[in-house]
Amino acid sequence: MDKQSSIIGLSIVLNRGLKTEQETACFENVTHDILVEGIKEYLLLHANLLGDMHIETSQALNDHGVDLILTSNQVCKIGIQVKSHFDVSEKDFATKVKRQYAESLAHGLDKWYLLICAPMKSGKNDFSGKINHLINELSMFKTKYHCVFGPQYTAEIYKNFQPMSIDEFNYSLQKYSYAQTDIEAIKELIKNNLNSSPKENRDNFSYNVDPYKAIAPQSCNGINKVLDWGNSEEELKCAKKDFIVLLNVLQKIPLNTRKFLSMAIEKAVLKGDNLHALIFEIRNSCNISEKEFSDHAKLLEKYRLMELDGDDYDYIFINNGSIRWPIMKDLIVFAERQHIPIDQIIVCLNFGFLDKIQ
């Protein structure tokens, strides 16, 4: 296993999904030492997935920017810094983290992970602004050296302290690997079609080979039952019409941007009928530059599927296009209840899932 494979493997193991802001209360008053030992134990649970690894703790490292150093397969050196409720509550929280980031460079690491294990809110104290500001500051560093997991991600590990199954790990690895093979597909497309013109009805700033054929819904009986809509046949015809409108819009969007949208949806937090996600977390997961993010977001804004938070630009909102009801929210809830990966609908354009119950 090479360095890149070791880093990908650890990122997959740490990314178990999202908890709500309220659920980050599980970190209330949990000490730093307990958190560090918990992360160490969690990593050891995944030795079968991460390969040969050795973990050193901060006591041996004099805590120069790291709490744990994981040496994976004797070829990759990874540092992990953990931040607790107490750490986040300090006035100089961001300054200390950035200093520790710099100090970590002395260890000769291949990757540095920051795991923020603190409540977003505690009593009258709201730490969300402080945490999100730091995450966005770090996102501006033009390097792939670091990776940040905010409290909503780390809470998923802390509350569901279970090892990832081999099947789950391999599925996540396959999704990542598929994204990488698209590069070769682009090269092949350029080689074979250098002088050809792209389709007029498709936006092409990130044009890519698109292997997916759209599958339209026929009845929408599945989503009607799963979400307990109780809609009549006539009402379902209207819903079907709206789903086909959304499907037609997605067909016009390049494959890479659909993948970007799918990742944004995976990272989004649902509040009522609204979906929003941290820009940093999307960029980090997609491994894209600020310009690439902007290009994808602008295209989706064109189709009214995404917009930037007008207040601070830390978040994006996922919208419903021209549809006047929360169609994206209902798609996501349906997919979750049916255990269907959302990319099967958004990326692969298979709206046929809406017709049946899995």
C-alpha positions, -999 to 999 in steps of 0.1 A, spaced: 0 0 0 15 33 -11 13 67 6 -18 79 -14 -37 47 -7 -29 50 30 -42 86 31 -74 77 12 -80 47 35 -78 68 66 -100 95 51 -127 69 43 -125 55 78 -129 89 94 -157 100 72 -187 81 86 -213 108 78 -229 137 96 -247 143 129 -268 174 135 -255 204 154 -276 194 184 -260 159 184 -225 175 188 -235 180 225 -220 146 231 -187 164 233 -198 186 262 -170 186 288 -152 156 274 -115 159 281 -88 161 255 -70 130 268 -102 109 266 -109 120 230 -73 112 219 -75 78 234 -109 73 218 -96 82 183 -66 59 188 -89 30 198 -111 37 168 -82 36 144 -70 3 159 -105 -11 153 -97 -6 116 -63 -23 114 -77 -48 90 -86 -20 66 -57 4 71 -29 -23 69 2 -24 90 3 7 113 20 20 143 5 48 165 25 71 188 8 94 213 17 130 222 35 121 254 63 107 232 60 136 207 61 166 230 28 177 213 44 197 185 13 201 165 1 165 168 -16 143 193 -11 111 174 12 100 146 2 71 126 29 53 105 11 33 79 27 4 61 61 19 69 57 43 40 33 70 51 34 93 81 2 109 92 -4 133 121 -37 138 139 -45 168 161 -76 166 183 -95 197 196 -119 194 226 -147 215 241 -121 233 263 -98 240 233 -126 256 213 -138 277 242 -104 294 245 -102 329 230 -71 321 210 -84 288 196 -78 296 159 -44 311 166 -33 280 185 -45 257 158 -26 276 131 5 276 152 2 238 158 -3 234 120 30 251 115 47 231 142 35 198 127 57 204 97 87 195 118 75 159 120 79 153 82 43 143 78 27 132 46 -7 144 59 -21 163 89 -57 158 101 -75 182 124 -104 165 143 -126 191 161 -145 172 188 -164 200 205 -201 210 208 -213 235 183 -232 251 211 -229 248 249 -254 266 271 -254 303 260 -221 298 241 -223 294 204 -190 280 190 -203 274 155 -191 307 141 -156 303 156 -153 267 143 -166 275 108 -144 305 105 -113 284 113 -123 257 88 -127 283 61 -94 300 69 -76 266 66 -94 260 33 -76 290 18 -42 274 24 -31 263 -11 -20 228 -1 -32 193 2 -12 188 34 -41 191 58 -77 178 62 -103 190 87 -132 171 101 -157 193 120 -178 184 150 -207 170 130 -184 145 114 -164 135 145 -197 132 165 -207 104 141 -176 85 151 -180 93 188 -217 83 190 -215 52 168 -182 37 179 -184 7 155 -159 -5 130 -166 1 93 -175 -31 74 -153 -43 46 -182 -39 22 -188 -2 33 -151 5 30 -148 -10 -5 -179 8 -17 -164 42 -6 -131 32 -21 -148 23 -54 -165 56 -55 -132 74 -51 -115 52 -76 -142 58 -101 -138 95 -98 -101 91 -105 -106 71 -137 -126 100 -152 -92 117 -158 -83 90 -183 -117 93 -199 -112 130 -204 -78 124 -220 -94 98 -244 -122 122 -252 -97 149 -262 -76 125 -282 -104 111 -302 -126 143 -306 -102 171 -308 -120 188 -336 -155 178 -328 -181 202 -313 -199 194 -281 -237 191 -279 -254 225 -279 -277 217 -251 -249 208 -226 -227 231 -206 -191 222 -213 -166 239 -190 -160 205 -175 -172 183 -203 -166 146 -196 -176 112 -210 -211 106 -196 -219 69 -196 -254 73 -180 -287 71 -198 -315 90 -180 -343 68 -166 -376 87 -160 -401 78 -133 -433 61 -145 -456 61 -115 -438 76 -84 -457 50 -64 -425 41 -44 -418 76 -31 -455 81 -25 -455 51 -1 -421 56 15 -427 93 23 -464 87 32 -475 114 8 -510 98 4 -512 114 -30 -540 105 -55 -532 92 -90 -538 127 -104 -515 143 -78 -488 117 -86 -490 127 -123 -481 163 -112 -452 150 -91 -440 128 -119 -440 158 -142 -419 178 -118 -394 149 -114 -390 147 -152 -384 185 -153 -356 181 -127 -342 150 -146 -341 171 -179 -322 198 -161 -297 173 -147 -292 158 -182 -279 192 -193 -253 194 -166 -219 178 -172 -210 146 -153 -183 163 -131 -208 190 -120 -234 164 -112 -208 146 -90 -201 179 -73 -238 184 -67 -241 149 -53 -212 154 -30 -227 187 -18 -259 169 -10 -241 142 9 -224 169 30 -256 190 34 -275 194 67 -312 194 65 -331 221 85 -368 220 78 -371 220 41 -337 237 36 -304 221 27 -270 238 33 -234 226 34 -201 241 44 -181 252 14 -148 239 29 -162 204 35 -174 202 -1 -140 214 -15 -121 191 8 -142 160 -1 -141 168 -39 -104 177 -37 -109 207 -60 -95 242 -62 -114 274 -53 -118 282 -90 -131 247 -97 -156 251 -69 -167 284 -82 -172 271 -118 -194 242 -106 -214 265 -82 -220 291 -109 -233 265 -133 -256 251 -107 -267 286 -98 -277 291 -135 -301 262 -132 -313 274 -97 -300 243 -80 -275 261 -58 -267 295 -43 -241 309 -20 -250 321 15 -254 359 10 -243 367 45 -208 352 48 -202 328 19 -192 300 43 -222 279 31 -240 270 0 -277 263 -2 -291 235 -24 -323 246 -42 -351 231 -62 -346 246 -96 -379 258 -110 -399 234 -89 -421 251 -62 -419 224 -36 -390 209 -17 -383 182 -43 -346 179 -34 -353 173 3 -379 146 -6 -354 129 -30 -328 128 -2 -352 115 25 -365 89 1 -329 78 -9 -319 76 28 -349 55 38 -344 32 9 -307 29 14 -300 42 -21 -268 62 -26 -279 97 -37 -254 96 -66 -275 68 -82 -302 94 -87 -283 127 -92 -252 114 -110 -265 82 -127 -299 99 -135 -319 68 -124 -352 83 -114 -368 49 -119 -360 42 -82 -390 65 -74 -415 39 -87 -408 10 -63 -399 1 -28 -365 -16 -23 
